């Protein structure tokens, strides 16, 4: 399992385990106080059931459920996000997700039942069928269904917000890490669609927008493997960023460019059939210190400021002048092994807004 997928799986497993344990704890604490409201007197009349309900082994049951359903939850979301299902109407996607979640819950309950009942790990006699049937009351089903719907909405919401701000940034914003500006070492890669004006005139606005959607979907399909974060979409341009140590490890920031290029080439048949063209792109990459700060009130986001970003943008604009697809600064190329990457010094340029000449390199 690739690291990005492992981290997403771990998030779902921990989230479901913690929520399930919290639910079990809250149930045990409040059960006696709200017994009349949920009309569960007839259930607690069973000594065997009462012993089961108040036992510490419910913690083990919560862990089994959290790990099992968290894994199913991850698989379902992965299927939705990496197939054409996510292109369906929103209502259809919600219906399919709900159906798969329901099936997963049934399977997980069977897994939990198998472990706690058939293997019989409890110190007291295992629950017989009659007692188990007494447990499954309409009130209990409604109680659990309410928890399940709330937990599903909450975890999906946190997952989407985490994707919106980038992996880990939601927690940083919650903790106020970027409330005050801070200095970070980051890599920025600007990717821009080539000949976008001509393509837009050829396809028309609607079809061109669909092309951009497909183009960025392919980008997002590749990006998690290289642990990059989408900083911004600006028209037909995407700005991607890495923390320095992550982007330079195994040169993820450069390898991502070639991985994305290869994916577009592999899907050239799809693009030719649907759009009568295969998108090509140019890119500029730079690295250095930037200031990171949380901005906005009605719409909050983490913004980066600094000359590093401006330089990456400017050298990307020079790709057409040099007839190259990937340009970089010296800050990046000094980390590239000469045996693997063909690096060429193209010259020095006085970039807009700068006082000193900048060495421009192509990577091939």
C-alpha positions in Angstrom: 0.0 0.0 0.0 1.5 3.4 -1.0 2.2 5.8 1.9 -0.6 8.2 0.9 -3.1 5.4 0.8 -1.8 4.0 4.1 -2.2 7.4 5.8 -5.8 7.7 4.5 -6.6 4.2 5.6 -5.1 4.9 9.0 -7.2 8.1 9.3 -10.4 6.2 8.7 -9.5 3.3 11.0 -8.5 5.6 13.9 -11.6 7.9 13.3 -14.0 5.0 13.4 -12.3 3.3 16.3 -12.3 6.4 18.4 -15.9 7.3 17.6 -17.1 3.7 18.2 -15.3 3.6 21.6 -16.8 7.0 22.5 -20.2 5.8 21.4 -19.8 2.6 23.6 -18.6 4.6 26.5 -21.5 7.2 26.2 -24.0 4.3 25.9 -22.7 2.6 29.1 -22.7 5.9 31.1 -26.1 7.2 29.9 -27.9 3.9 29.5 -29.3 3.9 33.0 -30.3 7.6 32.9 -32.2 7.4 29.6 -33.6 3.9 30.0 -37.1 5.0 30.1 -36.7 7.3 27.1 -35.5 4.4 24.9 -37.8 1.8 26.5 -35.0 -0.7 27.1 -36.3 -2.1 30.4 -37.1 -5.4 28.9 -33.6 -5.8 27.6 -31.9 -5.2 31.0 -34.0 -7.8 32.7 -31.6 -10.4 31.3 -28.7 -10.8 33.8 -26.6 -12.3 31.0 -27.3 -9.3 28.8 -26.7 -6.8 31.6 -23.4 -8.5 32.3 -22.5 -8.2 28.6 -23.6 -4.6 28.3 -21.5 -3.3 31.2 -18.4 -5.5 30.5 -15.0 -4.0 29.6 -15.0 -6.3 26.5 -17.1 -3.8 24.7 -13.8 -1.9 24.3 -12.5 -4.8 22.3 -15.7 -5.0 20.3 -15.3 -1.3 19.5 -11.7 -1.8 18.3 -12.8 -4.7 16.1 -15.6 -2.7 14.6 -13.4 0.4 14.1 -10.6 -1.4 12.4 -12.9 -3.5 10.2 -15.4 -0.8 9.2 -12.6 1.8 8.8 -11.0 -0.6 6.3 -14.2 -1.0 4.4 -14.8 2.7 4.6 -11.4 3.4 3.0 -12.0 0.8 0.2 -15.4 2.2 -0.6 -14.1 5.8 -0.8 -11.1 4.7 -2.8 -13.4 2.9 -5.3 -15.6 6.0 -5.6 -12.7 8.4 -6.0 -10.6 6.3 -8.5 -13.3 5.2 -10.9 -15.9 6.9 -13.1 -18.4 6.7 -10.3 -17.3 10.1 -8.9 -18.3 11.7 -12.3 -21.9 10.7 -11.8 -24.5 13.1 -10.4 -24.0 14.0 -6.8 -27.3 12.3 -5.7 -26.3 9.0 -7.5 -22.9 9.0 -5.8 -24.5 9.6 -2.3 -27.0 6.7 -3.0 -24.2 4.3 -4.1 -22.0 5.3 -1.1 -24.9 4.8 1.3 -25.7 1.4 -0.2 -22.1 0.2 0.0 -21.8 1.5 3.6 -24.9 -0.4 4.6 -23.6 -3.6 3.1 -20.2 -3.0 4.8 -21.9 -2.5 8.2 -23.7 -5.9 7.9 -20.5 -7.6 6.9 -18.6 -6.0 9.8 -21.3 -7.0 12.3 -20.9 -10.6 11.1 -17.2 -10.3 11.6 -17.7 -8.9 15.2 -20.2 -11.6 15.9 -17.9 -14.3 14.7 -15.0 -13.1 16.9 -17.0 -12.5 20.1 -19.5 -15.3 19.9 -18.2 -18.2 17.9 -14.6 -17.9 19.2 -16.1 -17.1 22.6 -13.4 -14.9 24.1 -15.6 -13.6 26.9 -15.1 -15.0 30.4 -18.8 -15.5 30.8 -21.0 -17.8 28.8 -21.5 -16.7 25.2 -24.9 -15.1 24.4 -27.5 -17.5 23.1 -29.6 -16.7 20.0 -32.6 -15.8 22.1 -30.7 -13.2 24.1 -29.1 -11.8 20.9 -32.6 -11.4 19.4 -33.7 -9.5 22.5 -30.9 -7.1 21.9 -32.0 -6.3 18.3 -34.9 -4.0 19.2 -36.3 -1.2 17.0 -35.0 1.3 19.6 -31.5 -0.1 19.5 -31.5 -0.2 15.7 -32.6 3.5 15.6 -30.0 4.4 18.3 -27.2 2.8 16.3 -28.4 4.0 13.0 -28.4 7.6 14.3 -24.8 7.2 15.5 -23.8 5.5 12.2 -25.3 8.3 10.0 -23.7 11.1 12.2 -20.3 9.4 12.3 -20.3 8.8 8.5 -21.2 12.4 7.8 -18.6 13.7 10.3 -15.7 11.5 9.0 -16.5 12.2 5.3 -16.7 15.9 6.2 -13.3 15.9 7.9 -11.8 13.9 5.1 -13.1 16.4 2.5 -11.9 19.4 4.5 -8.5 17.7 4.9 -8.3 17.2 1.2 -9.4 20.8 0.6 -6.6 22.3 2.8 -4.0 19.6 2.0 -2.9 16.7 4.1 -2.3 17.7 7.7 -3.2 21.4 7.2 -6.7 21.0 8.8 -5.0 20.0 12.1 -2.6 22.9 11.7 -5.4 25.4 11.2 -7.3 23.9 14.1 -4.3 24.3 16.3 -3.7 27.8 15.0 -0.2 27.0 13.6 -0.6 29.5 10.8 -2.5 32.1 12.8 0.7 34.0 12.9 2.9 34.0 9.7 5.7 31.5 9.8 8.7 30.7 7.6 8.8 27.3 5.8 11.1 25.7 3.3 8.9 24.6 0.3 9.0 23.5 -3.3 6.6 25.0 -5.8 5.7 23.5 -9.2 3.6 25.5 -11.6 1.9 23.5 -14.3 0.2 25.2 -17.2 -1.7 23.8 -20.2 0.0 24.5 -23.5 -1.9 26.3 -26.3 -4.9 26.8 -24.1 -6.3 29.7 -26.1 -6.3 27.8 -29.4 -7.8 24.7 -27.7 -10.6 26.8 -26.1 -11.5 28.3 -29.4 -11.5 24.9 -31.1 -13.6 23.2 -28.4 -15.8 26.0 -27.1 -16.2 27.0 -23.5 -18.2 24.0 -22.2 -16.1 21.2 -23.9 -12.9 23.1 -23.0 -14.0 23.2 -19.3 -14.6 19.4 -19.4 -11.1 19.0 -20.8 -9.7 21.0 -17.9 -11.7 18.8 -15.5 -10.3 15.6 -17.0 -6.8 17.1 -17.1 -6.9 18.0 -13.4 -8.5 14.7 -12.5 -5.5 12.9 -14.0 -3.2 15.2 -12.1 -5.0 14.4 -8.8 -4.9 10.7 -9.5 -1.1 10.8 -9.7 -0.3 13.4 -7.1 -1.0 11.5 -3.8 1.7 8.9 -4.7 4.2 11.8 -4.7 2.8 13.4 -1.5 2.3 16.8 -3.1 -0.4 19.3 -2.2 -2.5 21.4 -4.5 -2.0 25.0 -3.5 -4.1 26.6 -6.2 -6.0 26.2 -9.4 -5.9 29.3 -11.6 -7.7 28.8 -14.8 -5.8 26.1 -16.7 -2.9 26.3 -14.3 -2.2 24.3 -11.2 0.2 25.2 -8.4 1.6 22.2 -6.5 3.7 22.4 -3.3 5.8 20.1 -1.2 7.6 20.6 2.1 11.3 20.6 1.3 12.2 17.3 3.0 9.2 15.5 1.4 9.7 16.8 -2.1 13.4 16.1 -2.2 13.1 12.6 -0.8 13.6 10.4 -3.8 13.1 13.6 -5.8 9.3 13.3 -5.7 8.8 16.9 -6.9 10.5 16.1 -10.2 9.4 12.5 -10.7 5.8 13.7 -10.3 6.2 15.8 -13.5 7.2 12.7 -15.5 4.6 10.4 -13.9 1.9 12.9 -14.8 3.3 13.3 -18.3 3.3 9.5 -18.7 -0.3 9.2 -17.5 -1.5 11.8 -20.1 0.4 9.9 -22.8 -1.2 6.6 -21.7 -4.6 8.2 -21.9 -4.1 9.8 -25.3 -6.7 7.6 -26.9 -9.3 8.8 -24.4 -8.4 12.5 -24.9 -8.4 12.1 -28.7 -11.8 10.4 -28.7 -13.5 12.9 -26.4 -11.7 16.2 -27.1 -9.9 15.5 -30.5 -6.6 16.5 -28.9 -4.1 15.4 -26.3 -3.2 18.1 -23.7 0.4 19.0 -23.3 1.8 21.1 -20.5 4.7 23.1 -19.4 6.1 23.6 -15.9 8.5 25.6 -13.8 9.9 24.5 -10.4 11.7 26.4 -7.6 12.5 25.9 -4.0 13.3 28.1 -1.0 11.9 29.9 2.0 8.3 31.3 1.9 6.0 32.8 4.5 2.9 30.8 5.3 -0.1 32.4 6.9 -3.8 31.7 7.4 -5.9 34.4 5.6 -9.5 35.2 5.1 -12.6 35.3 7.3 -15.6 34.2 5.1 -13.3 31.8 3.2 -10.2 30.7 5.0 -7.1 29.2 3.5 -3.4 28.9 4.0 -1.5 31.3 1.7 2.2 31.3 0.8 4.1 34.5 0.0 7.6 35.1 -1.2 10.0 35.5 -4.1 10.2 31.7 -4.5 6.7 31.5 -5.8 7.1 34.4 -8.1 10.3 32.9 -9.6 8.6 29.5 -10.2 5.8 31.2 -12.0 8.1 33.4 -14.1 10.3 30.5 -15.3 7.3 28.5 -16.2 6.3 31.4 -18.5 9.7 31.1 -20.2 9.1 27.5 -21.4 7.8 28.6 -24.8 10.8 31.0 -25.3 13.3 28.2 -24.7 11.2 25.5 -26.4 11.3 23.4 -23.2 8.6 21.8 -21.1 10.2 21.8 -17.7 12.4 24.6 -16.4 14.0 24.9 -13.0 16.2 27.1 -10.9 19.7 26.2 -9.5 18.0 25.6 -6.1 16.4 22.5 -7.6 18.9 21.2 -10.1 21.8 21.0 -7.6 19.9 18.0 -6.0 19.5 16.1 -9.3 21.9 13.3 -10.1 23.5 13.9 -13.5 23.4 10.2 -14.4 19.6 10.1 -14.2 18.5 13.6 -15.3 19.7 15.6 -18.3 20.2 19.1 -16.9 21.1 21.9 -19.2 21.9 25.5 -18.3 20.0 27.7 -20.8 21.3 31.0 -19.6 20.6 33.8 -17.2 17.5 35.9 -17.3 16.4 39.1 -15.5 12.9 38.0 -14.4 10.1 40.5 -14.0 10.2 42.2 -10.6 13.8 41.0 -9.8 17.0 42.9 -9.5 19.4 40.1 -10.1 19.9 37.6 -13.0 18.4 34.1 -12.4 20.0 31.0 -13.9 17.5 29.0 -15.9 17.9 25.2 -16.3 16.0 22.7 -18.4 15.4 19.2 -17.1 15.1 16.4 -19.6 
